[in-house]
Amino acid sequence: MIPIRFSLSASVLAGALALGACGNETPAPAPEPAESGDGTLAMADPVAPVIATASLKTADGRDAGTVTATEREGGILIAVSATGIAPGEHGIHVHMTGKCDGPKFETAGGHWNPMGAKHGLSNPQGSHHGDMPNLTIASDGSGKMDYTVKEAALAEMLDADGAALVIHAKADDQMTDPSGDSGDRIACGVFGRG
């Protein structure tokens, strides 16, 4: 979104205030301008971002973290905060169905792939929209990651049957169809609008 830039001279501002004082109705407060990085004033965006969230659970129902998907210009920012996962590298993907029935979470379906692409961020034939870099889990069982799914919108992701985020047991090789040889699904969370 391109910020709206403006400047007001003191005389124009004083005239506008004087005219506003003449009316019988109290005018609505104007949005507050904010200073942009280049020193000019820009109007704050009054539209809140579109957000979806998911609570991750393991097959035995333990909490495994949270996920936030925020629509931005040019894509969807997926922010993952995982807990209680085995240390190491884990494949992590947006799956096409908003269901997380245990123990294998197969109800989440395959990766979100509206363009019919091949699997993997390193695949020369493109990648699924749901493909993401591996999630690194530290020795304490926690891990964080922010990743932007480019040229995507939440309305597409959260279609009639929803979407889920799945963490796999092994690392994703970013090439092999259909899921990068990333193994079993060990945690899953269904996205809901925030």
C-alpha positions as a printed Julia matrix, in Angstrom:
194×3 Matrix{Float64}:
   0.0     0.0     0.0
   1.42    3.41   -0.94
   1.26    5.85    2.0
  -0.63    9.1     1.4
   1.71   12.04    1.81
   0.61   15.57    2.49
   1.75   18.89    3.83
  -0.35   21.69    5.3
   0.63   25.32    5.52
  -0.18   27.14    8.75
  -2.68   29.44    6.97
  -4.59   26.55    5.36
  -4.71   24.72    8.68
  -5.92   27.83   10.55
  -8.61   28.45    7.91
  -9.82   24.86    8.12
 -10.02   25.08   11.91
 -11.95   28.38   11.74
 -14.49   26.94    9.29
 -14.91   23.88   11.47
 -15.66   26.08   14.48
 -18.54   27.8    12.63
 -20.66   24.67   12.19
 -23.25   23.38   14.64
 -22.0    19.79   14.55
 -18.85   18.54   16.19
 -16.58   17.21   13.45
 -15.17   13.7    13.73
 -11.53   13.67   14.79
  -9.12   13.44   11.88
  -6.68   10.54   11.73
  -3.34   11.34   13.26
  -0.49   11.66   10.75
   2.63    9.64   11.45
   6.16   10.49   10.42
   7.49    8.18    7.72
  11.13    7.15    7.34
  11.91   10.04    4.99
  10.69   12.75    7.39
   7.39   13.44    5.61
   4.0    12.92    7.2
   1.9     9.93    6.17
  -1.61    8.96    7.25
  -1.75    5.84    9.43
  -3.47    2.88    7.71
  -6.96    2.65    9.25
  -7.5    -0.89    7.94
  -6.35   -3.62   10.32
  -4.4    -6.49    8.74
  -6.2    -9.74    7.96
  -4.93  -12.4    10.39
  -5.44  -16.12   10.96
  -4.07  -18.11   13.9
  -3.53  -21.77   14.72
  -2.71  -23.63   17.95
  -0.35  -26.52   17.29
  -1.0   -29.86   19.02
   0.89  -33.15   19.0
  -0.82  -36.49   18.27
  -1.38  -37.02   22.01
  -2.99  -33.58   22.4
  -0.07  -31.71   23.99
   0.42  -28.03   23.14
   3.14  -27.59   20.52
   3.07  -23.84   19.91
   1.24  -21.22   17.9
   1.15  -19.91   14.33
   0.01  -16.55   13.0
  -0.67  -15.87    9.32
  -0.85  -12.16    8.47
  -1.83  -10.91    5.04
   0.53   -8.25    3.74
   1.19   -6.6     0.43
   2.71   -9.3    -1.76
   1.9   -12.33    0.39
   1.16  -13.96    3.73
   3.63  -13.76    6.63
   3.61  -17.07    8.53
   5.08  -16.69   12.06
   5.69  -19.97   13.9
   6.55  -20.38   17.58
   6.92  -24.1    18.35
   7.41  -25.83   21.72
   7.8   -29.41   22.87
   9.21  -30.67   19.54
  12.26  -32.97   19.23
  15.47  -31.0    18.53
  16.72  -30.81   14.95
  15.42  -29.81   11.51
  11.76  -30.38   10.69
   9.75  -30.0     7.52
   6.89  -27.54    8.01
   4.11  -26.81    5.54
   0.72  -25.21    5.09
  -1.67  -28.06    4.26
  -4.8   -27.64    2.17
  -7.5   -28.82    4.61
  -8.38  -27.33    7.99
  -8.54  -30.61    9.92
  -6.04  -32.08   12.37
  -7.4   -35.48   13.38
  -4.74  -37.56   15.15
  -2.73  -39.55   15.41
  -1.29  -39.05   11.91
  -3.01  -35.79   10.91
  -3.76  -37.18    7.46
  -7.05  -35.25    7.45
  -4.99  -32.08    6.79
  -4.57  -33.36    3.22
  -1.6   -32.5     1.02
   0.32  -29.26    0.83
  -1.52  -26.11   -0.18
  -0.8   -26.14   -3.91
  -3.33  -24.06   -5.93
  -1.0   -23.76   -8.93
  -0.34  -27.52   -9.29
   3.41  -27.02   -8.83
   6.06  -29.52   -7.77
   7.29  -29.77   -4.18
  10.22  -27.9    -2.69
  11.67  -24.42   -2.45
  14.72  -25.69   -4.41
  12.65  -27.31   -7.16
  13.34  -25.71  -10.57
   9.7   -26.39  -11.56
   8.42  -24.15   -8.77
   7.05  -25.0    -5.34
   3.76  -25.46   -3.53
   2.34  -22.34   -1.89
   2.48  -24.34    1.34
   6.2   -25.16    1.13
   8.41  -23.47    3.73
  12.05  -23.68    4.87
  12.85  -26.24    7.55
  12.04  -25.29   11.14
  15.06  -25.54   13.45
  14.21  -26.78   16.94
  16.74  -26.09   19.72
  17.76  -28.51   22.48
  15.0   -27.12   24.74
  12.33  -28.16   22.2
  11.53  -24.64   20.98
  11.87  -23.0    17.62
  10.72  -19.86   15.81
  10.43  -18.97   12.17
   8.95  -16.18   10.04
   8.36  -16.92    6.36
   6.42  -15.07    3.67
   4.34  -17.06    1.2
   4.63  -14.77   -1.82
   1.79  -13.79   -4.13
  -0.83  -15.38   -1.88
  -3.88  -14.15    0.03
  -5.57  -15.49    3.18
  -8.9   -15.73    1.35
  -7.26  -18.27   -1.0
  -5.6   -20.18    1.82
  -8.72  -20.24    4.0
 -11.06  -21.5     1.29
 -14.21  -23.55    1.94
 -12.34  -26.39    3.69
  -9.78  -24.19    5.47
  -6.06  -24.86    5.97
  -3.69  -26.25    8.58
  -0.02  -25.97    9.48
   1.83  -29.27    9.92
   5.26  -30.0    11.42
   6.96  -33.2    10.22
   9.35  -35.57   12.0
  12.31  -35.08    9.63
  13.88  -32.32    7.56
  12.4   -31.47    4.16
  14.85  -32.05    1.28
  13.05  -29.26   -0.65
  12.88  -31.33   -3.86
  11.09  -34.68   -3.5
   7.37  -34.91   -4.26
   5.05  -34.8    -2.45
   6.53  -33.64    0.89
  10.32  -33.58    0.63
  10.75  -36.96    2.38
  10.0   -35.17    5.66
   8.4   -38.15    7.38
   5.47  -38.42    9.76
   3.27  -35.49   10.73
   4.03  -34.83   14.39
   2.15  -31.59   15.13
  -0.79  -29.85   13.49
  -2.89  -26.72   13.92
  -6.03  -25.56   12.11
  -6.07  -21.92   10.98
  -8.98  -19.75   12.08
  -9.48  -16.06   11.42
  -8.12  -13.97   14.26
